[in-house]
Amino acid sequence: MQITRHALSILVSGLLVLAAVPPAAAQTQARKKSVAVASATAKKKTLPSMTPVKTGKPESVPESAPSPKSPAAPNAAIAPEEILEYHAQPAGVRRLIESGLALARQNLTYKFGSADPANGGLDCSGFIYYVLRQHGLTQVPRDSSGLYLWARKARGFRAVISRKPNSPEMDELLPGDLLFWIGTYATDHDPPVTHTMIYLGTEKSSGAKIMIGSSDGRTYRGQRRNGVSVFDFTMPRTPIAAEQRATFIGYARIPGLRD
């Protein structure tokens, strides 16, 4: 009778265990189903943000900010003796070259409208105006257009149509001559001459033609300079079809400098 009770106890325990299993399995299945539903719902919610909506218009792309000019290198100056033709020039031209190179050592910036180094900078015609007045030429015009007319009236201007630096039109160019450009910026001046510098000659070390003046973008030895400096004398090739282009138009003796 004791064995029967023991067997009955085991049987009842087994039945209880079997009865408890299905609910646990059901809970597990319910959990799995809940997780699967939540995952599917999350995927559905994220899909629209991953797929671009077609509106029939090109996608808007922000324009990149314009790149600023590269930083300018320090203003350049050389010794007068580094100019191949220096010693062969008249005393007045040598003094002019020396004065210009001395200004290039003062770290003066390009400053539009200035003709006085005390302002911390000079513009291109302001440099010419200041240097020539220092040498007793008191009738010097203040702007590039006026300087051009001044030289033309003195019959010292040589026009250059060629775009090649070895053109025969350049054969009479001498150290101390004024150089003239048009088209470096828009102007109402007549004639529309907008830029001027002084030709220095040939640099001994490089064999390059060089000039001096004030600029906010010209180069010396391939590096951009900003202010009163020595610069490479180049004749850039610009498209003939360009509406606005910088064009070298010629050079002139400075009236009274070689007298």
Residue, then its C-alpha position, 0 to 999 in steps of 0.5 A: m500500500q505504501i508503494t502504491r501511494h508513492a507511485l501515485s505521488i510520482l504520477v501526480s507530480g509528473l502530471l503537474v509538471l506536464a500541465a505547467v509546460p504549455p503555458a511557459a512555452a506559450q509565453t515564450q512564443a508570445r515573447k518571440k512574436s512580440v519581438a518580431v512584431a516590434s522589429a518589423t514595426a521599427k524597420k517600417k518606420t526607418l525605411p522612409s528616411m532611408t529612401p529619398v522622396k522623388t519630387g521631380k526637381p534636382e536635389s538641392v546641393p549647398e554651394s561651397a563657399p568661394s575659396p579665398k585668395s591664397p595668403a600673400a608671401p612677404n613683399a620682395a626687395i633686392a639690392p640695386e646691384e642685383i639688376l643687370e643693367y643698373h650700373a649702366q643707367p644715368a644717375g637719376v634712374r639709379r636713384l629712382i631704382e634705389s628709392g623704389l627698392a627702399l620702399a619695398r623694404q618697409n612692408l607697405t601693403y596695397k592700399f587703394g587711394s593712398a599716395d603716402p607711405a605714412n598710411g601704411g600702404l600705397d596703390c599702384s599710381g600712388f607709388i609712382y606719384y610718391v617716388l617721382r615727387q621725391h625726385g623733384l618731378t612735381q607735375v606728376p599726375r595722381d592716377s594711372s590714366g593721368l600718368y599715361l597722358w602725361a607720358r604721351k604728351a612728352r612723346g615718350f610712349r611706346a605702344v605694344i600690341s604683341r603678346k610676346p615678351n620678346s617682341p621687337e616692340m619691347d626692344e626700346l624698354l629701359p630700366g626706369d620706364l613706366l609700364f601701363w595696363i588696361g582692364t585690371y578693373a572697371t573704370d570710367h576714366d578716359p583713356p581707361v588705363t588702370h595699372t602702372m609700374i616701373y620697369l627695373g630690368t633683368e634680375k642677375s640671379s634668375g634672368a627674369k624681367i622684373m618691375i616694382g610698384s604696388s599690387d594686390g595680386r601680382t607675383y614675384r618668383g611665382q608667389r603672390r605679393n600684396g603691397v609695395s614689392v618687386f614683381d615679375f614683369t609678365m605679359p599674361r595671355t588672356p582670351i581675346a573673347a574675354e569682356q574684361r581682361a588685363t592687357f599690357i599696352g606699352y611703356a614710356r620714358i618718365p619725362g625729365l628723368r633721363d635729362 
